Amino acid sequence: MTKKYTLDRIEESVYVFVESPEEEKQLLIPVNKYNGSLTEGDIVLIEDDIIIEVLDQETKEMKTKVNSLMEKLRNKNK
């Protein structure tokens, strides 16, 4: 079964993903199991602990949304 995950962080040569959108379940995948390059916040499809596809457009949209929210918070505290 293919599921959507967000890369939460990279820890000791392991990708730590959280299931999207609930972010309640974690999935750990060794960095050496994926030939591409991932950065925190990337949204991916994973099937049987294998990264199938990086969802570039969804990642870009989410990062834009988060940056917008961060900017609003910064301006609110001024």
mmCIF file as gemmi writes it, N, C-alpha and C atoms, coordinates in Angstrom:
data_model
loop_
_atom_site.group_PDB
_atom_site.id
_atom_site.type_symbol
_atom_site.label_atom_id
_atom_site.label_alt_id
_atom_site.label_comp_id
_atom_site.label_asym_id
_atom_site.label_entity_id
_atom_site.label_seq_id
_atom_site.pdbx_PDB_ins_code
_atom_site.Cartn_x
_atom_site.Cartn_y
_atom_site.Cartn_z
_atom_site.occupancy
_atom_site.B_iso_or_equiv
_atom_site.pdbx_formal_charge
_atom_site.auth_seq_id
_atom_site.auth_asym_id
_atom_site.pdbx_PDB_model_num
ATOM 1 N N . MET Axp A 1 ? 0.84 -1.176 0 1 0 ? 1 A 1
ATOM 2 C CA . MET Axp A 1 ? 0 0 0 1 0 ? 1 A 1
ATOM 3 C C . MET Axp A 1 ? 0.891 1.248 0 1 0 ? 1 A 1
ATOM 4 N N . THR Axp A 2 ? 0.593 2.154 -0.881 1 0 ? 2 A 1
ATOM 5 C CA . THR Axp A 2 ? 1.352 3.395 -0.989 1 0 ? 2 A 1
ATOM 6 C C . THR Axp A 2 ? 0.749 4.44 -0.059 1 0 ? 2 A 1
ATOM 7 N N . LYS Axp A 3 ? 1.609 5.09 0.719 1 0 ? 3 A 1
ATOM 8 C CA . LYS Axp A 3 ? 1.172 6.133 1.639 1 0 ? 3 A 1
ATOM 9 C C . LYS Axp A 3 ? 2.015 7.377 1.447 1 0 ? 3 A 1
ATOM 10 N N . LYS Axp A 4 ? 1.455 8.496 1.847 1 0 ? 4 A 1
ATOM 11 C CA . LYS Axp A 4 ? 2.146 9.782 1.743 1 0 ? 4 A 1
ATOM 12 C C . LYS Axp A 4 ? 2.806 10.088 3.086 1 0 ? 4 A 1
ATOM 13 N N . TYR Axp A 5 ? 4.067 10.529 3.022 1 0 ? 5 A 1
ATOM 14 C CA . TYR Axp A 5 ? 4.832 10.886 4.214 1 0 ? 5 A 1
ATOM 15 C C . TYR Axp A 5 ? 5.54 12.211 3.993 1 0 ? 5 A 1
ATOM 16 N N . THR Axp A 6 ? 5.859 12.87 5.094 1 0 ? 6 A 1
ATOM 17 C CA . THR Axp A 6 ? 6.679 14.075 5.073 1 0 ? 6 A 1
ATOM 18 C C . THR Axp A 6 ? 7.982 13.767 5.79 1 0 ? 6 A 1
ATOM 19 N N . LEU Axp A 7 ? 9.099 14.179 5.195 1 0 ? 7 A 1
ATOM 20 C CA . LEU Axp A 7 ? 10.4 13.981 5.849 1 0 ? 7 A 1
ATOM 21 C C . LEU Axp A 7 ? 10.517 14.985 6.983 1 0 ? 7 A 1
ATOM 22 N N . ASP Axp A 8 ? 10.487 14.471 8.197 1 0 ? 8 A 1
ATOM 23 C CA . ASP Axp A 8 ? 10.554 15.313 9.389 1 0 ? 8 A 1
ATOM 24 C C . ASP Axp A 8 ? 11.981 15.753 9.686 1 0 ? 8 A 1
ATOM 25 N N . ARG Axp A 9 ? 12.902 14.786 9.594 1 0 ? 9 A 1
ATOM 26 C CA . ARG Axp A 9 ? 14.3 15.099 9.895 1 0 ? 9 A 1
ATOM 27 C C . ARG Axp A 9 ? 15.192 13.949 9.438 1 0 ? 9 A 1
ATOM 28 N N . ILE Axp A 10 ? 16.499 14.225 9.426 1 0 ? 10 A 1
ATOM 29 C CA . ILE Axp A 10 ? 17.498 13.206 9.124 1 0 ? 10 A 1
ATOM 30 C C . ILE Axp A 10 ? 18.336 13.052 10.379 1 0 ? 10 A 1
ATOM 31 N N . GLU Axp A 11 ? 18.375 11.831 10.895 1 0 ? 11 A 1
ATOM 32 C CA . GLU Axp A 11 ? 19.032 11.553 12.17 1 0 ? 11 A 1
ATOM 33 C C . GLU Axp A 11 ? 19.958 10.354 12.028 1 0 ? 11 A 1
ATOM 34 N N . GLU Axp A 12 ? 21.244 10.537 12.235 1 0 ? 12 A 1
ATOM 35 C CA . GLU Axp A 12 ? 22.204 9.434 12.232 1 0 ? 12 A 1
ATOM 36 C C . GLU Axp A 12 ? 22.028 8.523 11.026 1 0 ? 12 A 1
ATOM 37 N N . SER Axp A 13 ? 22.05 9.09 9.823 1 0 ? 13 A 1
ATOM 38 C CA . SER Axp A 13 ? 21.944 8.358 8.558 1 0 ? 13 A 1
ATOM 39 C C . SER Axp A 13 ? 20.603 7.644 8.369 1 0 ? 13 A 1
ATOM 40 N N . VAL Axp A 14 ? 19.56 8.184 9.021 1 0 ? 14 A 1
ATOM 41 C CA . VAL Axp A 14 ? 18.223 7.623 8.884 1 0 ? 14 A 1
ATOM 42 C C . VAL Axp A 14 ? 17.244 8.752 8.583 1 0 ? 14 A 1
ATOM 43 N N . TYR Axp A 15 ? 16.409 8.545 7.555 1 0 ? 15 A 1
ATOM 44 C CA . TYR Axp A 15 ? 15.321 9.477 7.293 1 0 ? 15 A 1
ATOM 45 C C . TYR Axp A 15 ? 14.2 9.177 8.282 1 0 ? 15 A 1
ATOM 46 N N . VAL Axp A 16 ? 13.698 10.198 8.94 1 0 ? 16 A 1
ATOM 47 C CA . VAL Axp A 16 ? 12.566 10.046 9.857 1 0 ? 16 A 1
ATOM 48 C C . VAL Axp A 16 ? 11.371 10.718 9.192 1 0 ? 16 A 1
ATOM 49 N N . PHE Axp A 17 ? 10.428 9.888 8.738 1 0 ? 17 A 1
ATOM 50 C CA . PHE Axp A 17 ? 9.229 10.374 8.077 1 0 ? 17 A 1
ATOM 51 C C . PHE Axp A 17 ? 8.049 10.336 9.04 1 0 ? 17 A 1
ATOM 52 N N . VAL Axp A 18 ? 7.088 11.232 8.828 1 0 ? 18 A 1
ATOM 53 C CA . VAL Axp A 18 ? 5.825 11.178 9.547 1 0 ? 18 A 1
ATOM 54 C C . VAL Axp A 18 ? 4.724 11.033 8.501 1 0 ? 18 A 1
ATOM 55 N N . GLU Axp A 19 ? 3.767 10.174 8.829 1 0 ? 19 A 1
ATOM 56 C CA . GLU Axp A 19 ? 2.678 9.931 7.89 1 0 ? 19 A 1
ATOM 57 C C . GLU Axp A 19 ? 1.875 11.208 7.703 1 0 ? 19 A 1
ATOM 58 N N . SER Axp A 20 ? 1.516 11.483 6.475 1 0 ? 20 A 1
ATOM 59 C CA . SER Axp A 20 ? 0.812 12.712 6.153 1 0 ? 20 A 1
ATOM 60 C C . SER Axp A 20 ? -0.665 12.401 5.959 1 0 ? 20 A 1
ATOM 61 N N . PRO Axp A 21 ? -1.588 13.204 6.4 1 0 ? 21 A 1
ATOM 62 C CA . PRO Axp A 21 ? -1.411 14.494 7.054 1 0 ? 21 A 1
ATOM 63 C C . PRO Axp A 21 ? -1.447 14.422 8.583 1 0 ? 21 A 1
ATOM 64 N N . GLU Axp A 22 ? -1.772 13.26 9.155 1 0 ? 22 A 1
ATOM 65 C CA . GLU Axp A 22 ? -1.964 13.173 10.604 1 0 ? 22 A 1
ATOM 66 C C . GLU Axp A 22 ? -0.692 13.404 11.407 1 0 ? 22 A 1
ATOM 67 N N . GLU Axp A 23 ? 0.435 12.963 10.872 1 0 ? 23 A 1
ATOM 68 C CA . GLU Axp A 23 ? 1.746 13.093 11.516 1 0 ? 23 A 1
ATOM 69 C C . GLU Axp A 23 ? 1.818 12.379 12.861 1 0 ? 23 A 1
ATOM 70 N N . GLU Axp A 24 ? 1.073 11.291 13 1 0 ? 24 A 1
ATOM 71 C CA . GLU Axp A 24 ? 1.093 10.524 14.243 1 0 ? 24 A 1
ATOM 72 C C . GLU Axp A 24 ? 2.047 9.337 14.174 1 0 ? 24 A 1
ATOM 73 N N . LYS Axp A 25 ? 2.196 8.743 13.001 1 0 ? 25 A 1
ATOM 74 C CA . LYS Axp A 25 ? 3.045 7.565 12.837 1 0 ? 25 A 1
ATOM 75 C C . LYS Axp A 25 ? 4.364 7.959 12.19 1 0 ? 25 A 1
ATOM 76 N N . GLN Axp A 26 ? 5.449 7.335 12.676 1 0 ? 26 A 1
ATOM 77 C CA . GLN Axp A 26 ? 6.775 7.578 12.112 1 0 ? 26 A 1
ATOM 78 C C . GLN Axp A 26 ? 7.223 6.373 11.31 1 0 ? 26 A 1
ATOM 79 N N . LEU Axp A 27 ? 8.049 6.635 10.321 1 0 ? 27 A 1
ATOM 80 C CA . LEU Axp A 27 ? 8.666 5.589 9.522 1 0 ? 27 A 1
ATOM 81 C C . LEU Axp A 27 ? 10.138 5.935 9.387 1 0 ? 27 A 1
ATOM 82 N N . LEU Axp A 28 ? 11.005 4.991 9.697 1 0 ? 28 A 1
ATOM 83 C CA . LEU Axp A 28 ? 12.452 5.194 9.605 1 0 ? 28 A 1
ATOM 84 C C . LEU Axp A 28 ? 12.99 4.419 8.41 1 0 ? 28 A 1
ATOM 85 N N . ILE Axp A 29 ? 13.736 5.107 7.556 1 0 ? 29 A 1
ATOM 86 C CA . ILE Axp A 29 ? 14.343 4.47 6.391 1 0 ? 29 A 1
ATOM 87 C C . ILE Axp A 29 ? 15.802 4.908 6.326 1 0 ? 29 A 1
ATOM 88 N N . PRO Axp A 30 ? 16.735 3.949 6.246 1 0 ? 30 A 1
ATOM 89 C CA . PRO Axp A 30 ? 18.146 4.315 6.141 1 0 ? 30 A 1
ATOM 90 C C . PRO Axp A 30 ? 18.396 5.184 4.912 1 0 ? 30 A 1
ATOM 91 N N . VAL Axp A 31 ? 19.231 6.192 5.067 1 0 ? 31 A 1
ATOM 92 C CA . VAL Axp A 31 ? 19.551 7.116 3.982 1 0 ? 31 A 1
ATOM 93 C C . VAL Axp A 31 ? 20.104 6.359 2.78 1 0 ? 31 A 1
ATOM 94 N N . ASN Axp A 32 ? 20.904 5.33 3.014 1 0 ? 32 A 1
ATOM 95 C CA . ASN Axp A 32 ? 21.528 4.602 1.907 1 0 ? 32 A 1
ATOM 96 C C . ASN Axp A 32 ? 20.545 3.741 1.121 1 0 ? 32 A 1
ATOM 97 N N . LYS Axp A 33 ? 19.29 3.691 1.545 1 0 ? 33 A 1
ATOM 98 C CA . LYS Axp A 33 ? 18.272 2.915 0.837 1 0 ? 33 A 1
ATOM 99 C C . LYS Axp A 33 ? 17.614 3.727 -0.286 1 0 ? 33 A 1
ATOM 100 N N . TYR Axp A 34 ? 17.957 5.035 -0.362 1 0 ? 34 A 1
ATOM 101 C CA . TYR Axp A 34 ? 17.4 5.908 -1.395 1 0 ? 34 A 1
ATOM 102 C C . TYR Axp A 34 ? 18.534 6.606 -2.111 1 0 ? 34 A 1
ATOM 103 N N . ASN Axp A 35 ? 18.564 6.507 -3.435 1 0 ? 35 A 1
ATOM 104 C CA . ASN Axp A 35 ? 19.664 7.067 -4.233 1 0 ? 35 A 1
ATOM 105 C C . ASN Axp A 35 ? 19.562 8.562 -4.453 1 0 ? 35 A 1
ATOM 106 N N . GLY Axp A 36 ? 18.377 9.13 -4.279 1 0 ? 36 A 1
ATOM 107 C CA . GLY Axp A 36 ? 18.198 10.554 -4.528 1 0 ? 36 A 1
ATOM 108 C C . GLY Axp A 36 ? 18.584 11.392 -3.332 1 0 ? 36 A 1
ATOM 109 N N . SER Axp A 37 ? 18.231 12.655 -3.408 1 0 ? 37 A 1
ATOM 110 C CA . SER Axp A 37 ? 18.527 13.595 -2.346 1 0 ? 37 A 1
ATOM 111 C C . SER Axp A 37 ? 17.213 14.126 -1.778 1 0 ? 37 A 1
ATOM 112 N N . LEU Axp A 38 ? 17.065 14.072 -0.475 1 0 ? 38 A 1
ATOM 113 C CA . LEU Axp A 38 ? 15.871 14.577 0.198 1 0 ? 38 A 1
ATOM 114 C C . LEU Axp A 38 ? 16.261 15.647 1.208 1 0 ? 38 A 1
ATOM 115 N N . THR Axp A 39 ? 15.345 16.581 1.437 1 0 ? 39 A 1
ATOM 116 C CA . THR Axp A 39 ? 15.549 17.587 2.472 1 0 ? 39 A 1
ATOM 117 C C . THR Axp A 39 ? 14.325 17.607 3.372 1 0 ? 39 A 1
ATOM 118 N N . GLU Axp A 40 ? 14.519 18.099 4.582 1 0 ? 40 A 1
ATOM 119 C CA . GLU Axp A 40 ? 13.417 18.174 5.535 1 0 ? 40 A 1
ATOM 120 C C . GLU Axp A 40 ? 12.238 18.916 4.92 1 0 ? 40 A 1
ATOM 121 N N . GLY Axp A 41 ? 11.046 18.376 5.121 1 0 ? 41 A 1
ATOM 122 C CA . GLY Axp A 41 ? 9.844 18.981 4.579 1 0 ? 41 A 1
ATOM 123 C C . GLY Axp A 41 ? 9.393 18.379 3.265 1 0 ? 41 A 1
ATOM 124 N N . ASP Axp A 42 ? 10.228 17.556 2.629 1 0 ? 42 A 1
ATOM 125 C CA . ASP Axp A 42 ? 9.828 16.919 1.377 1 0 ? 42 A 1
ATOM 126 C C . ASP Axp A 42 ? 8.661 15.974 1.625 1 0 ? 42 A 1
ATOM 127 N N . ILE Axp A 43 ? 7.704 15.975 0.71 1 0 ? 43 A 1
ATOM 128 C CA . ILE Axp A 43 ? 6.557 15.083 0.774 1 0 ? 43 A 1
ATOM 129 C C . ILE Axp A 43 ? 6.789 13.987 -0.263 1 0 ? 43 A 1
ATOM 130 N N . VAL Axp A 44 ? 6.655 12.727 0.166 1 0 ? 44 A 1
ATOM 131 C CA . VAL Axp A 44 ? 6.974 11.591 -0.697 1 0 ? 44 A 1
ATOM 132 C C . VAL Axp A 44 ? 5.896 10.521 -0.612 1 0 ? 44 A 1
ATOM 133 N N . LEU Axp A 45 ? 5.873 9.665 -1.626 1 0 ? 45 A 1
ATOM 134 C CA . LEU Axp A 45 ? 5.056 8.468 -1.593 1 0 ? 45 A 1
ATOM 135 C C . LEU Axp A 45 ? 5.976 7.305 -1.267 1 0 ? 45 A 1
ATOM 136 N N . ILE Axp A 46 ? 5.554 6.455 -0.321 1 0 ? 46 A 1
ATOM 137 C CA . ILE Axp A 46 ? 6.366 5.318 0.109 1 0 ? 46 A 1
ATOM 138 C C . ILE Axp A 46 ? 5.503 4.063 0.084 1 0 ? 46 A 1
ATOM 139 N N . GLU Axp A 47 ? 6.09 3.002 -0.458 1 0 ? 47 A 1
ATOM 140 C CA . GLU Axp A 47 ? 5.419 1.707 -0.476 1 0 ? 47 A 1
ATOM 141 C C . GLU Axp A 47 ? 6.398 0.653 0.014 1 0 ? 47 A 1
ATOM 142 N N . ASP Axp A 48 ? 6.008 -0.105 1.018 1 0 ? 48 A 1
ATOM 143 C CA . ASP Axp A 48 ? 6.85 -1.169 1.58 1 0 ? 48 A 1
ATOM 144 C C . ASP Axp A 48 ? 8.246 -0.673 1.933 1 0 ? 48 A 1
ATOM 145 N N . ASP Axp A 49 ? 8.322 0.46 2.614 1 0 ? 49 A 1
ATOM 146 C CA . ASP Axp A 49 ? 9.581 1.072 3.055 1 0 ? 49 A 1
ATOM 147 C C . ASP Axp A 49 ? 10.511 1.466 1.903 1 0 ? 49 A 1
ATOM 148 N N . ILE Axp A 50 ? 9.947 1.643 0.709 1 0 ? 50 A 1
ATOM 149 C CA . ILE Axp A 50 ? 10.726 2.094 -0.437 1 0 ? 50 A 1
ATOM 150 C C . ILE Axp A 50 ? 10.133 3.412 -0.913 1 0 ? 50 A 1
ATOM 151 N N . ILE Axp A 51 ? 10.984 4.423 -1.042 1 0 ? 51 A 1
ATOM 152 C CA . ILE Axp A 51 ? 10.537 5.735 -1.499 1 0 ? 51 A 1
ATOM 153 C C . ILE Axp A 51 ? 10.25 5.632 -2.993 1 0 ? 51 A 1
ATOM 154 N N . ILE Axp A 52 ? 8.996 5.822 -3.339 1 0 ? 52 A 1
ATOM 155 C CA . ILE Axp A 52 ? 8.556 5.664 -4.718 1 0 ? 52 A 1
ATOM 156 C C . ILE Axp A 52 ? 8.707 6.959 -5.511 1 0 ? 52 A 1
ATOM 157 N N . GLU Axp A 53 ? 8.269 8.074 -4.904 1 0 ? 53 A 1
ATOM 158 C CA . GLU Axp A 53 ? 8.228 9.331 -5.641 1 0 ? 53 A 1
ATOM 159 C C . GLU Axp A 53 ? 8.264 10.515 -4.683 1 0 ? 53 A 1
ATOM 160 N N . VAL Axp A 54 ? 9.028 11.54 -5.045 1 0 ? 54 A 1
ATOM 161 C CA . VAL Axp A 54 ? 9.007 12.808 -4.319 1 0 ? 54 A 1
ATOM 162 C C . VAL Axp A 54 ? 7.944 13.673 -4.972 1 0 ? 54 A 1
ATOM 163 N N . LEU Axp A 55 ? 7.012 14.193 -4.179 1 0 ? 55 A 1
ATOM 164 C CA . LEU Axp A 55 ? 5.923 15.011 -4.696 1 0 ? 55 A 1
ATOM 165 C C . LEU Axp A 55 ? 6.355 16.473 -4.654 1 0 ? 55 A 1
ATOM 166 N N . ASP Axp A 56 ? 7.056 16.88 -5.71 1 0 ? 56 A 1
ATOM 167 C CA . ASP Axp A 56 ? 7.664 18.211 -5.761 1 0 ? 56 A 1
ATOM 168 C C . ASP Axp A 56 ? 6.648 19.336 -5.622 1 0 ? 56 A 1
ATOM 169 N N . GLN Axp A 57 ? 5.548 19.261 -6.341 1 0 ? 57 A 1
ATOM 170 C CA . GLN Axp A 57 ? 4.562 20.346 -6.29 1 0 ? 57 A 1
ATOM 171 C C . GLN Axp A 57 ? 3.938 20.466 -4.908 1 0 ? 57 A 1
ATOM 172 N N . GLU Axp A 58 ? 3.562 19.323 -4.299 1 0 ? 58 A 1
ATOM 173 C CA . GLU Axp A 58 ? 2.989 19.369 -2.951 1 0 ? 58 A 1
ATOM 174 C C . GLU Axp A 58 ? 3.999 19.894 -1.936 1 0 ? 58 A 1
ATOM 175 N N . THR Axp A 59 ? 5.256 19.504 -2.098 1 0 ? 59 A 1
ATOM 176 C CA . THR Axp A 59 ? 6.313 19.981 -1.208 1 0 ? 59 A 1
ATOM 177 C C . THR Axp A 59 ? 6.445 21.496 -1.324 1 0 ? 59 A 1
ATOM 178 N N . LYS Axp A 60 ? 6.478 21.994 -2.549 1 0 ? 60 A 1
ATOM 179 C CA . LYS Axp A 60 ? 6.615 23.429 -2.78 1 0 ? 60 A 1
ATOM 180 C C . LYS Axp A 60 ? 5.438 24.19 -2.168 1 0 ? 60 A 1
ATOM 181 N N . GLU Axp A 61 ? 4.222 23.686 -2.376 1 0 ? 61 A 1
ATOM 182 C CA . GLU Axp A 61 ? 3.036 24.345 -1.836 1 0 ? 61 A 1
ATOM 183 C C . GLU Axp A 61 ? 3.051 24.367 -0.301 1 0 ? 61 A 1
ATOM 184 N N . MET Axp A 62 ? 3.448 23.263 0.312 1 0 ? 62 A 1
ATOM 185 C CA . MET Axp A 62 ? 3.486 23.195 1.771 1 0 ? 62 A 1
ATOM 186 C C . MET Axp A 62 ? 4.55 24.134 2.327 1 0 ? 62 A 1
ATOM 187 N N . LYS Axp A 63 ? 5.719 24.184 1.695 1 0 ? 63 A 1
ATOM 188 C CA . LYS Axp A 63 ? 6.782 25.073 2.173 1 0 ? 63 A 1
ATOM 189 C C . LYS Axp A 63 ? 6.363 26.534 2.037 1 0 ? 63 A 1
ATOM 190 N N . THR Axp A 64 ? 5.651 26.871 0.961 1 0 ? 64 A 1
ATOM 191 C CA . THR Axp A 64 ? 5.141 28.233 0.785 1 0 ? 64 A 1
ATOM 192 C C . THR Axp A 64 ? 4.142 28.568 1.885 1 0 ? 64 A 1
ATOM 193 N N . LYS Axp A 65 ? 3.262 27.633 2.187 1 0 ? 65 A 1
ATOM 194 C CA . LYS Axp A 65 ? 2.258 27.83 3.238 1 0 ? 65 A 1
ATOM 195 C C . LYS Axp A 65 ? 2.924 28.026 4.602 1 0 ? 65 A 1
ATOM 196 N N . VAL Axp A 66 ? 3.907 27.199 4.912 1 0 ? 66 A 1
ATOM 197 C CA . VAL Axp A 66 ? 4.605 27.292 6.2 1 0 ? 66 A 1
ATOM 198 C C . VAL Axp A 66 ? 5.365 28.616 6.292 1 0 ? 66 A 1
ATOM 199 N N . ASN Axp A 67 ? 6.045 29.006 5.217 1 0 ? 67 A 1
ATOM 200 C CA . ASN Axp A 67 ? 6.773 30.282 5.224 1 0 ? 67 A 1
ATOM 201 C C . ASN Axp A 67 ? 5.838 31.458 5.433 1 0 ? 67 A 1
ATOM 202 N N . SER Axp A 68 ? 4.661 31.405 4.833 1 0 ? 68 A 1
ATOM 203 C CA . SER Axp A 68 ? 3.666 32.459 4.997 1 0 ? 68 A 1
ATOM 204 C C . SER Axp A 68 ? 3.198 32.553 6.447 1 0 ? 68 A 1
ATOM 205 N N . LEU Axp A 69 ? 2.94 31.396 7.044 1 0 ? 69 A 1
ATOM 206 C CA . LEU Axp A 69 ? 2.516 31.382 8.453 1 0 ? 69 A 1
ATOM 207 C C . LEU Axp A 69 ? 3.62 31.908 9.373 1 0 ? 69 A 1
ATOM 208 N N . MET Axp A 70 ? 4.861 31.54 9.081 1 0 ? 70 A 1
ATOM 209 C CA . MET Axp A 70 ? 5.988 32.016 9.886 1 0 ? 70 A 1
ATOM 210 C C . MET Axp A 70 ? 6.115 33.53 9.779 1 0 ? 70 A 1
ATOM 211 N N . GLU Axp A 71 ? 5.933 34.06 8.577 1 0 ? 71 A 1
ATOM 212 C CA . GLU Axp A 71 ? 6.021 35.503 8.371 1 0 ? 71 A 1
ATOM 213 C C . GLU Axp A 71 ? 4.922 36.225 9.151 1 0 ? 71 A 1
ATOM 214 N N . LYS Axp A 72 ? 3.714 35.68 9.146 1 0 ? 72 A 1
ATOM 215 C CA . LYS Axp A 72 ? 2.609 36.267 9.909 1 0 ? 72 A 1
ATOM 216 C C . LYS Axp A 72 ? 2.929 36.276 11.4 1 0 ? 72 A 1
ATOM 217 N N . LEU Axp A 73 ? 3.513 35.209 11.895 1 0 ? 73 A 1
ATOM 218 C CA . LEU Axp A 73 ? 3.881 35.156 13.315 1 0 ? 73 A 1
ATOM 219 C C . LEU Axp A 73 ? 4.952 36.18 13.655 1 0 ? 73 A 1
ATOM 220 N N . ARG Axp A 74 ? 5.937 36.301 12.769 1 0 ? 74 A 1
ATOM 221 C CA . ARG Axp A 74 ? 6.998 37.288 13.008 1 0 ? 74 A 1
ATOM 222 C C . ARG Axp A 74 ? 6.421 38.703 13.049 1 0 ? 74 A 1
ATOM 223 N N . ASN Axp A 75 ? 5.534 39.015 12.135 1 0 ? 75 A 1
ATOM 224 C CA . ASN Axp A 75 ? 4.935 40.351 12.08 1 0 ? 75 A 1
ATOM 225 C C . ASN Axp A 75 ? 4.009 40.613 13.254 1 0 ? 75 A 1
ATOM 226 N N . LYS Axp A 76 ? 3.382 39.588 13.739 1 0 ? 76 A 1
ATOM 227 C CA . LYS Axp A 76 ? 2.477 39.717 14.892 1 0 ? 76 A 1
ATOM 228 C C . LYS Axp A 76 ? 3.239 40.075 16.16 1 0 ? 76 A 1
ATOM 229 N N . ASN Axp A 77 ? 4.455 39.582 16.277 1 0 ? 77 A 1
ATOM 230 C CA . ASN Axp A 77 ? 5.257 39.813 17.48 1 0 ? 77 A 1
ATOM 231 C C . ASN Axp A 77 ? 6.014 41.124 17.45 1 0 ? 77 A 1
ATOM 232 N N . LYS Axp A 78 ? 5.863 41.909 16.404 1 0 ? 78 A 1
ATOM 233 C CA . LYS Axp A 78 ? 6.591 43.186 16.315 1 0 ? 78 A 1
ATOM 234 C C . LYS Axp A 78 ? 5.815 44.288 16.984 1 0 ? 78 A 1
